[in-house]
Amino acid sequence: MGLLDGLRAILGSRAEADAGRDADPDDLFGMSTAYLTMQADLGYESLDVGALCFSGVDSADFRDAVDEVEAILEAGREETGTEFSVTSDDHGYHWVVLADDDPEDLITSMHFAADTFIEHGYGSRLLAAVFAYENRDGDPAYWIYSFRRGRFYPFVPRPGRERDSSAEFTLESALDGELEIEREKEYWYPLWPSEGGTHPWE
């Protein structure tokens, strides 16, 4: 499992100090309409999977918070059908990975997880929410919500750890107005998977 090097910057003091607006888990509901635009206007299909990235704390209280997140998602699984797992990567970051073929349920479950961390006083440990898509050629694209910045940005990776900047700017233009877009491109951190992985949480 791996996390791209850029995520380390999200943890840095600069991103936190420069944050332009407070993060709000309710922002995630913007994806409820964005996924329709991605499909109808841009030809991107949802991969029915998303993930919440957070950094851990070595304390019993934090472990209790993670346990409650899992309990809430487990309780909601019967109603929403959202499958989930909690994993760690080689850099010590943690992921709540969710899968659901109903985007509304996927977003709602991710919101519940994020909100639970905040209610326990660990909102500062939330790093990013990631939503996965692919185009007609099977190429992946992601919308990433930075909790440190309170904004979304697109990430379109290509083989060789290259980014398709043109595709990213197209996504930015198409979703401007539906999502709170990060205007400062320096904060469009790439989330590369580990070698052999497909998605940022792998």
ZIMOBEL-V84661 format. One record per residue. N is the residue number from 1. RES is the residue in one small letter. PHI is phi in whole degrees, -180 to 180 (NA if undefined). OMEGA is omega in degrees with one decimal (* if undefined). NEAR is the number of other ideal C-beta (glycine too) atoms within 12 Angstrom. Layout:
# ZIMOBEL-V84661
N & RES & PHI & OMEGA & NEAR
N & RES & PHI & OMEGA & NEAR
This chain:
# ZIMOBEL-V84661
1 & m & NA & -178.4 & 28
2 & g & -152 & 178.0 & 27
3 & l & -129 & -178.0 & 37
4 & l & -66 & -177.0 & 36
5 & d & -59 & -176.7 & 20
6 & g & -61 & -178.2 & 29
7 & l & -64 & 177.3 & 36
8 & r & -59 & 179.6 & 21
9 & a & -67 & 178.1 & 25
10 & i & -62 & -180.0 & 42
11 & l & -78 & -175.0 & 28
12 & g & -70 & -176.9 & 19
13 & s & -68 & -175.0 & 13
14 & r & -65 & -179.2 & 17
15 & a & -63 & 179.9 & 30
16 & e & -70 & -177.9 & 23
17 & a & -67 & -176.7 & 10
18 & d & -91 & -176.5 & 21
19 & a & -56 & -175.2 & 23
20 & g & -88 & 178.8 & 19
21 & r & -155 & -179.7 & 18
22 & d & -69 & 174.7 & 19
23 & a & -68 & -179.5 & 33
24 & d & -144 & 179.4 & 24
25 & p & -54 & 177.4 & 29
26 & d & -62 & 176.7 & 22
27 & d & -58 & -177.2 & 34
28 & l & -61 & -179.4 & 41
29 & f & -68 & 173.8 & 28
30 & g & -61 & 178.3 & 30
31 & m & -70 & -179.5 & 37
32 & s & -62 & 176.2 & 25
33 & t & -98 & -177.5 & 20
34 & a & -61 & -177.9 & 37
35 & y & -67 & 176.6 & 35
36 & l & -69 & 176.5 & 21
37 & t & -65 & 179.0 & 27
38 & m & -58 & -177.1 & 34
39 & q & -79 & -171.7 & 21
40 & a & -74 & -173.6 & 14
41 & d & -97 & -171.9 & 17
42 & l & -120 & 178.0 & 28
43 & g & 77 & 176.8 & 20
44 & y & -103 & 177.0 & 33
45 & e & -97 & 174.1 & 24
46 & s & -65 & 175.9 & 34
47 & l & -87 & 176.1 & 31
48 & d & 61 & 178.8 & 25
49 & v & -146 & 176.8 & 35
50 & g & -151 & -177.8 & 42
51 & a & -151 & 177.5 & 42
52 & l & -113 & -178.6 & 45
53 & c & -104 & 178.7 & 46
54 & f & -147 & 175.5 & 42
55 & s & -101 & -173.1 & 31
56 & g & -88 & 174.5 & 26
57 & v & -132 & -178.3 & 20
58 & d & -83 & 179.0 & 10
59 & s & -150 & 178.9 & 14
60 & a & -66 & -179.5 & 10
61 & d & -64 & 179.2 & 17
62 & f & -68 & 177.4 & 23
63 & r & -62 & 176.1 & 18
64 & d & -63 & 178.7 & 19
65 & a & -64 & 178.4 & 32
66 & v & -64 & 177.7 & 31
67 & d & -61 & 179.9 & 18
68 & e & -69 & 175.5 & 25
69 & v & -57 & 179.8 & 38
70 & e & -64 & -179.5 & 27
71 & a & -64 & 179.8 & 18
72 & i & -66 & 179.8 & 30
73 & l & -68 & 178.2 & 37
74 & e & -67 & 179.8 & 22
75 & a & -66 & -178.8 & 17
76 & g & -84 & -176.0 & 26
77 & r & -60 & -177.9 & 21
78 & e & -66 & -177.6 & 11
79 & e & -79 & -173.8 & 16
80 & t & -97 & -175.8 & 27
81 & g & 78 & -178.7 & 20
82 & t & -75 & 174.3 & 34
83 & e & -85 & -178.2 & 24
84 & f & -152 & 172.2 & 33
85 & s & -149 & 176.9 & 24
86 & v & -116 & -175.9 & 30
87 & t & -131 & 174.4 & 29
88 & s & -124 & 177.4 & 21
89 & d & -111 & -174.0 & 30
90 & d & -70 & -179.1 & 19
91 & h & -96 & 179.4 & 26
92 & g & 91 & 174.8 & 21
93 & y & -88 & -175.9 & 33
94 & h & -123 & -177.3 & 36
95 & w & -134 & 163.9 & 42
96 & v & -102 & -177.5 & 43
97 & v & -101 & -175.9 & 36
98 & l & -123 & 179.3 & 44
99 & a & -136 & 179.5 & 29
100 & d & -163 & -179.4 & 29
101 & d & -81 & 172.8 & 18
102 & d & -107 & -177.1 & 20
103 & p & -56 & 180.0 & 36
104 & e & -63 & 179.2 & 24
105 & d & -68 & 178.2 & 29
106 & l & -61 & -179.3 & 40
107 & i & -66 & -179.8 & 36
108 & t & -62 & 179.6 & 29
109 & s & -65 & 178.3 & 41
110 & m & -65 & 178.0 & 48
111 & h & -63 & 178.6 & 36
112 & f & -58 & -178.4 & 35
113 & a & -63 & -179.0 & 44
114 & a & -63 & -177.8 & 40
115 & d & -64 & 179.2 & 30
116 & t & -66 & 176.0 & 33
117 & f & -59 & -178.5 & 39
118 & i & -65 & 179.8 & 26
119 & e & -62 & 178.6 & 18
120 & h & -87 & 178.4 & 26
121 & g & 85 & -177.8 & 16
122 & y & -116 & 177.3 & 29
123 & g & -61 & -179.4 & 25
124 & s & -70 & 179.6 & 23
125 & r & -87 & 178.0 & 33
126 & l & -75 & -177.6 & 44
127 & l & -108 & -173.6 & 45
128 & a & -154 & 168.3 & 49
129 & a & -114 & -173.5 & 50
130 & v & -123 & 178.2 & 45
131 & f & -120 & -171.5 & 48
132 & a & -104 & 177.9 & 39
133 & y & -139 & 169.0 & 38
134 & e & -146 & 179.9 & 26
135 & n & -89 & -175.6 & 23
136 & r & -65 & 178.7 & 12
137 & d & -90 & -179.9 & 13
138 & g & 84 & 178.9 & 13
139 & d & -83 & -176.5 & 23
140 & p & -80 & 172.1 & 34
141 & a & -151 & -176.9 & 43
142 & y & -134 & 163.9 & 44
143 & w & -106 & -176.8 & 48
144 & i & -118 & 174.5 & 46
145 & y & -103 & 177.9 & 45
146 & s & -90 & 178.3 & 42
147 & f & -70 & 178.3 & 40
148 & r & -74 & -178.0 & 37
149 & r & -109 & -179.0 & 36
150 & g & 70 & -177.0 & 32
151 & r & -146 & 176.5 & 37
152 & f & -99 & 168.6 & 39
153 & y & -151 & 179.4 & 40
154 & p & -87 & 174.4 & 42
155 & f & -138 & -178.9 & 41
156 & v & -120 & -178.1 & 33
157 & p & -81 & 174.8 & 33
158 & r & -133 & -178.9 & 20
159 & p & -54 & -179.9 & 13
160 & g & 80 & -178.0 & 9
161 & r & 55 & 172.7 & 19
162 & e & -103 & 176.4 & 16
163 & r & -118 & 176.5 & 29
164 & d & -91 & -175.9 & 24
165 & s & -63 & 179.6 & 18
166 & s & -62 & 178.6 & 15
167 & a & -65 & 179.2 & 29
168 & e & -63 & 179.4 & 30
169 & f & -68 & 176.1 & 19
170 & t & -64 & 178.2 & 22
171 & l & -65 & 178.3 & 36
172 & e & -58 & -177.9 & 30
173 & s & -64 & -176.1 & 18
174 & a & -70 & -175.3 & 27
175 & l & -100 & 177.6 & 33
176 & d & -61 & -176.8 & 21
177 & g & 106 & 175.7 & 14
178 & e & -92 & 179.5 & 24
179 & l & -120 & 171.7 & 34
180 & e & -78 & -173.6 & 29
181 & i & -87 & 173.2 & 33
182 & e & -73 & -177.2 & 36
183 & r & -81 & -177.8 & 19
184 & e & -85 & -174.5 & 17
185 & k & -63 & 179.7 & 18
186 & e & -65 & 178.8 & 17
187 & y & -98 & 175.0 & 31
188 & w & -85 & -175.6 & 34
189 & y & -69 & 175.2 & 37
190 & p & -76 & 176.7 & 33
191 & l & -118 & -178.0 & 47
192 & w & -74 & 171.5 & 33
193 & p & -73 & 174.5 & 30
194 & s & -71 & 178.6 & 22
195 & e & -59 & -178.0 & 13
196 & g & 92 & 178.3 & 11
197 & g & -88 & 179.6 & 22
198 & t & -109 & -176.4 & 23
199 & h & -108 & -178.4 & 35
200 & p & -55 & -178.5 & 43
201 & w & -85 & -178.2 & 43
202 & e & -104 & * & 26
